[in-house]
Each structure stands twice: as structure tokens, then as C-alpha cells.
């Protein structure tokens, strides 16, 4: 079963990185677009996933990417119940 452990968000709370732990695959990191921070709602960008935080962070650094993050991402610890995915 998957379990959300951590979210990193940019200063504008528009984009972030979601860490999910899985019994089979270990940890995976997903670039997300945040639609609401109260309660936290997000969508995973293009169903992308990376094996490291730095891999997911690199996604936002590509110059041809329309999703641009300015500034340092801040780590937020969340419980599973507090985070929901938009469909």
C-alpha cells in the first residue's frame, strides 16, 4: 500500500514534489501542481515519477518546461488524510 510521506512546495505554493513510499518499489518522487493548499489538493504533472528528489527537482529546472519554480522548495510533513489528488 502506498503512503504519502513528504511534500516539498515552492514559495508560491503552485508547484511541488510529492514523496510516496511503497512496499514494493521503495520511494518515488512526483512533480505536482498544487490546486489548493487548504485542504491540500494536487495533480501529478504528466504522470511523471523519479527515483530521487533531485531527479524530480531537475524537472522544474528544464528551460523548455512550462512549469517553472522560482526559489527554494520547503519541506512539509503531511499525513495521508490531509492530502488528496484531483481527478
Secondary structure, 3 states (H helix, E strand, C coil): CCEEEEEEECCCCCEEEEEEEECCCEEEEEEEEEEEECCEEEEEHHHCCECCHHHHHHHCCCCCCCCCCCCCCEEEECCHHHEEECC
